[in-house]
Amino acid sequence: MEQKTGIPVGKLQADEQTKMKEIDVRLKARVIGQEHAVDKVAKAVKRSRAGLKSKHRPTGSFLFVGPTGVGKTELSKKR
């Protein structure tokens, strides 16, 4: 991987760890007033990235409901 990308594997792992530590904060900055939903999504993503679930299963299965403009789409976007 390191030879193909030119990025040291250690750097990738450190960046991933930083992202996982800050995922809930970053999501809450984009999705206002949905702390409970953000916490659940962040927890599922952290669990998935930490290897605490099968690689053959999805990160999570969520049903986002509510009126227009409350952050359903924004929370589900991959960034």
HELIX and SHEET records of a PDB file:
HELIX    1   1 GLU A    2  THR A    5  1                                   4    
HELIX    2   2 VAL A    9  ARG A   30  1                                  22    
HELIX    3   3 GLU A   35  ARG A   49  1                                  15    
HELIX    4   4 LYS A   72  SER A   76  1                                   5    
END                                                                             
